[in-house]
Amino acid sequence: MAERLLKYYKHVYDSNGMAAKMQLAHETHIPSSKAAMEPDSEEHLRTFKAAVQRITGRPAPEF
């Protein structure tokens, strides 16, 4: 469950820091603590990829 969502959290944190991680939670409405329990559904992945791209300015990696 949610392995890929957590990887997006790690990616934005590693590349842009804590503020980016907080922004990802705000934009996706799924905090990192809840992401561990959410399914890696196509809808969630689309939302996370779009948010990662907005936050980092680069395409989201494929996990």
Number of C-alpha atoms within 10 A of each C-alpha: 12 16 14 19 24 19 14 23 21 15 18 23 16 12 11 13 12 13 12 19 22 15 17 26 19 12 16 18 13 16 17 18 10 12 21 16 13 16 15 17 13 9 9 18 19 14 15 23 19 17 22 25 14 15 19 14 9 10 13 19 11 9 9
